[in-house]
Amino acid sequence: MYPYGVFRVGTDVYLTFDDGPIPEVTPKVLAILDKYQVKATFFMVGENIDKHPEVFEQVVQAGHSIGNHTYNHLKGWRTSHEEYMANVAQWEEAVHRTSYIVHRTLYRPPYGKAWFWQRYALHKKGYRLIYWDILTRDYDHSVTPQEMLANIQRNTRPGSIINFHDSLKSNERMLTVLPQAIEWLQAQGYTLKAL
């Protein structure tokens, strides 16, 4: 039991992307999702929203869901409660500087870790804390694309939340595996949706 955290939900499958938006990767992810007519959820870093508002707008215009991933990708267990919550609020301010209104509902702690009192405070603010049950490890250069795909194929079940990253660190491996994963998931009869 992990209070205030969602690891699986419903019977569909949910693709999620952490750490963007960045112009080198996020538009390529959007093109793949569009090709397969799939909606996903992007847990964005506020600093990247400020740096690349045009990429943020591309994600929103394409109809994908947006979630808070703090402003500076903070490690909750190494950050005071006050600083952590201020950084979450700073993300909200970054979104408000864009021309879009994004309702504050989804949150993913960077690294998937936050103290209980941080999770509780986020829950009280109205956030749904979204984790995952499949971590692709696309950021880990010791994991091959074949291993990433095998992990998805071996562990996906109804309600799975699959964690990818639209970052420079995961770029090539993720972009190789993503279309293969979508094709396999659709062939298994899964509906892929945004949270």
C-alpha positions in Angstrom: 0.0 0.0 0.0 1.4 3.4 -1.0 -1.0 6.2 0.2 -2.0 8.7 -2.4 -0.4 6.9 -5.3 -1.9 5.4 -8.4 0.1 2.6 -10.1 -2.5 1.1 -12.3 -6.0 2.2 -13.2 -9.0 0.8 -15.0 -8.7 -1.7 -17.9 -6.9 0.4 -20.6 -3.2 1.1 -20.9 -1.6 4.5 -20.4 1.6 5.7 -22.0 3.3 8.4 -20.0 6.4 10.6 -20.7 8.5 12.4 -18.1 10.9 15.3 -18.2 10.0 17.2 -21.3 9.0 19.2 -23.2 12.2 19.6 -25.3 12.4 20.4 -29.0 14.9 17.7 -29.8 12.6 14.8 -28.6 9.0 15.8 -27.7 7.8 16.6 -31.3 9.2 13.2 -32.5 7.1 11.5 -29.7 4.1 13.5 -30.8 4.6 12.4 -34.4 4.6 8.7 -33.4 1.6 9.1 -31.2 -0.3 10.8 -34.0 0.7 8.1 -36.5 -1.0 5.5 -34.3 -3.8 7.8 -33.1 -2.8 7.4 -29.5 -3.2 9.9 -26.7 -0.7 10.0 -23.8 0.2 11.9 -20.7 3.2 14.1 -20.4 4.6 14.9 -16.9 6.5 18.1 -17.7 9.3 19.9 -15.9 8.2 23.6 -15.4 11.7 24.9 -16.4 11.3 23.2 -19.8 7.9 24.7 -20.2 9.4 28.1 -19.7 12.3 27.4 -22.1 10.1 25.7 -24.8 6.6 27.1 -24.6 6.0 26.3 -28.3 6.7 22.6 -27.6 4.4 22.7 -24.6 1.7 24.2 -26.8 2.2 21.4 -29.4 1.5 18.8 -26.8 -1.6 20.5 -25.5 -2.9 21.2 -29.1 -2.5 17.5 -29.9 -4.9 16.7 -27.1 -2.6 14.9 -24.7 -2.8 15.2 -20.9 -0.4 17.3 -18.9 0.9 16.6 -15.5 3.1 18.4 -13.0 6.7 17.1 -12.5 7.9 20.0 -10.4 9.6 23.1 -11.8 13.2 21.8 -11.4 12.9 18.0 -11.3 13.5 18.0 -7.5 14.3 15.0 -5.4 11.6 15.1 -2.8 13.6 13.1 -0.2 16.4 15.6 -0.4 14.3 18.8 -0.3 12.5 20.5 2.5 8.7 20.4 2.5 8.5 24.1 2.0 10.9 24.2 -0.9 9.3 21.2 -2.6 5.8 22.6 -2.4 7.0 26.0 -3.7 8.6 24.2 -6.6 5.3 22.5 -7.4 3.6 25.9 -7.3 6.3 27.3 -9.5 5.4 24.7 -12.1 1.8 26.0 -12.0 3.1 29.5 -12.6 5.0 28.3 -15.7 1.9 26.8 -17.1 -0.1 30.1 -16.4 2.5 32.0 -18.5 1.5 30.0 -21.5 -1.7 30.7 -23.4 -3.4 27.5 -22.2 -5.4 26.6 -19.1 -4.3 23.2 -17.7 -6.4 22.0 -14.8 -4.3 21.0 -11.9 -5.0 17.3 -11.4 -2.0 15.1 -12.3 1.3 14.9 -10.5 4.3 12.6 -10.7 7.1 12.9 -8.2 10.5 13.0 -10.0 12.3 9.7 -9.5 8.9 8.4 -8.2 9.8 9.3 -4.7 8.4 11.8 -2.2 8.0 11.8 1.5 4.6 10.9 2.9 3.9 14.5 4.0 4.7 15.7 0.5 2.3 13.2 -1.0 -0.3 14.1 1.6 0.1 17.9 0.9 -0.2 17.3 -2.9 -3.3 15.2 -2.4 -4.8 17.9 -0.3 -4.1 20.4 -3.1 -6.2 18.3 -5.4 -3.5 16.4 -7.3 -3.8 12.7 -8.3 -0.3 11.2 -7.8 0.4 9.0 -10.8 3.2 6.5 -10.6 3.7 3.5 -12.9 3.7 -0.3 -12.9 6.1 -0.5 -15.9 9.3 1.5 -15.9 11.0 1.2 -19.3 14.4 2.4 -18.1 14.8 4.2 -21.4 17.3 6.6 -19.7 19.6 3.7 -18.7 22.2 3.0 -21.4 22.8 -0.5 -20.1 19.3 -1.5 -21.1 18.9 -2.4 -24.8 15.8 -1.5 -26.8 15.1 -5.3 -27.0 15.1 -5.5 -23.2 12.8 -2.5 -22.9 10.3 -4.0 -25.3 10.5 -7.4 -23.6 9.8 -5.7 -20.3 6.7 -4.1 -21.7 5.5 -7.3 -23.3 6.1 -9.4 -20.2 4.5 -7.0 -17.6 1.7 -5.2 -19.3 -1.8 -6.0 -18.0 -5.1 -4.1 -17.9 -4.6 -0.8 -16.2 -0.9 -0.6 -16.7 0.8 2.8 -16.7 4.0 2.7 -18.8 6.7 5.2 -18.0 8.9 6.6 -20.9 10.9 9.8 -20.9 11.0 12.5 -23.6 14.5 13.5 -22.7 17.9 13.6 -24.4 19.1 10.8 -22.2 16.5 8.4 -23.5 16.0 9.8 -27.0 17.1 7.1 -29.4 16.2 4.0 -27.3 12.8 5.4 -26.5 12.1 6.5 -30.1 13.1 3.0 -31.3 10.9 1.1 -28.8 7.8 3.4 -28.7 6.3 2.4 -32.1 7.1 -1.2 -31.5 5.4 -1.1 -28.1 2.4 0.7 -29.5 2.0 -1.9 -32.3 2.4 -4.8 -29.9 -0.1 -3.3 -27.3 -2.7 -2.6 -30.0 -2.3 -6.1 -31.4 -3.0 -7.5 -27.9 -6.3 -5.5 -28.0 -5.3 -2.8 -25.5 -6.8 0.6 -25.8 -4.1 3.3 -25.2 -5.4 6.4 -23.5 -4.3 9.6 -21.7 -4.9 9.8 -18.0 
